[in-house]
Amino acid sequence: MDHNGSQTYEGLDDIEADHVTINQGGAGQVKATTVEVTQGGIQAVEAETVSISQGGAFIIDAESADLTLSGAGLVTSDNVNLHSGGAGVVVADTLKTDPGSVIGVLFAGTIEGQPNVKVDARRAAAFGAAMAVTLFVLRRVFSRR
């Protein structure tokens, strides 16, 4: 234990607690009220508030997610703040970002800032519709033989 009465763990797979702080380490699955990560990573996190600085997470499910110089595979959150970071897929009510941030696929109600988005909701819907039509036509063509 440290001087606060908190326990320090190394190489944990699953963590469930009110407040989780990870500094230069990692975890598999984390369920908590508040999660703070500095120079570390998490495979999957479910929390009310997630803050990651110079780290990453594969899956983030939170009410509020703040990523600074960090990356994530999938972020589902009411509010996402992305500062010079990147994410594969973001599903959010509100996204606040700076121009240095990159997002692969974005589904957001309100966007503040100008993220570099590779595929937004309209492009994803158009792509999905085009794929559906293509598959329908190919099925009709090849089913006649």
N, C-alpha and C positions, 0 to 999 in steps of 0.2 A: 504494500500500500504506500501511496505517497503522502505528503503532509496534509492533504485535504481529506484523507480518508477514502480517496478513489483508488480503485484497483487498476493496474496496468497489465495489459495482456499483449502477447505477441502472436501473430499468426492465427488469429481466430477465424473460424468459418462462419458461425452464426452469433449475432449479438442482438439482445432485446433489452432495452433500457429506456429511461426517460431522456437522458442526455448522453450522446456519444460523441467523443472527440478523438479523431485519428490524426496523428502527426507522423509523417514518414512511415506509414504502415498500410495495412490493408485488411479487408474483411470480406467474407462471402455475402451473407444476407444480414441486413441491419433493419430492425424495426425499432423506431424511437419517436419521441416527440420532436427533439432537436438533434440534428447531426451536423457536425463540423469536421471537415477534412482539409488538411494542409499537407501537400506533397504526399498524397496517398491515393488509394483507390478502393472502390467497393463494387462488387458484382451487382447487387440489387439492394436498393434502399427504399423503405417505405416510412415516411415521416411527415410531420406537419411542416417543418422547416429544414431545408437542406442547404448548407453553404459549403462549396468546394473551391479551394484556392490551389492552383498549380497541381491539380490531381484529376481524377476521373471516376466515372461510374458507368457501368453498362446500362443499368435500368434505374431511373429515378421516378418514384411516384410520391408526389408531395403537394401540399397546399401552396408552398412557396419554395422556389429553387433559385439559388444565386450561384452562378458559376463564373469564376474569375481566372483567366488563363488556364481554363480547364476544358475537358471534353466529356461527352456522354453519348451513349448509343441511342437511348430512348428516354425522353423526358415527358412525363404527363404531369401537369401542374396547373393550378389556377393562375399563378403569377411566376413568370420566369424572367430573371435578370441574367443576361449573358454579356460578359465583358471580355472581349478579345479571346473568346472561346469558340468551341465548335460542338455541334450535336448532329447526330444522324437524323433523328426524327423528333420534332417538338410538337406536342399537342398542348395548347395553353389557352386560357381565356385572355390573358394579357402577356405580351412579350415586350420587354424593354431591352434594347441592345445597342451596341455601338457598331460603326462600320467595319471594324476588324473582326467581327464574328461571322462564322460560316454555319449554315444549317442546310442539311441535305433535303429534308421534306418538312414543310411547315404547315400546321393547321392551327391558326390563332384567330381569336376574335378581334383583338386590338393589338396593333404593332406600333411601338414607340421606338424610333430610330430607323436605321436602314441596314438590316442584316443582309449578308450575301446569301440569298436563298436559291438553292439549285432547283427545287421543285416546290411550288406552293399548292394550295388546295385546288385552284382552278386547273393547273397543269396536271395534277394527279387525277382529277376527275376526267379530264379530256383523255388522258392516257388510258385510264380504265375503260372508258367508253370505246375508244379505238380498239383496245385489246378484245373487248367483248364482241364487237362487230367482226373483227378478224377471225376470232375463234369460231363464230357462228358460220361465217362464209366457208372457212376451211372444213368444218364439220359437214356442211352440206355438199361440198365438192367431193370430199373423200368418201362419204357414205354412199354415194351413187355407184361406186365401183364394186 
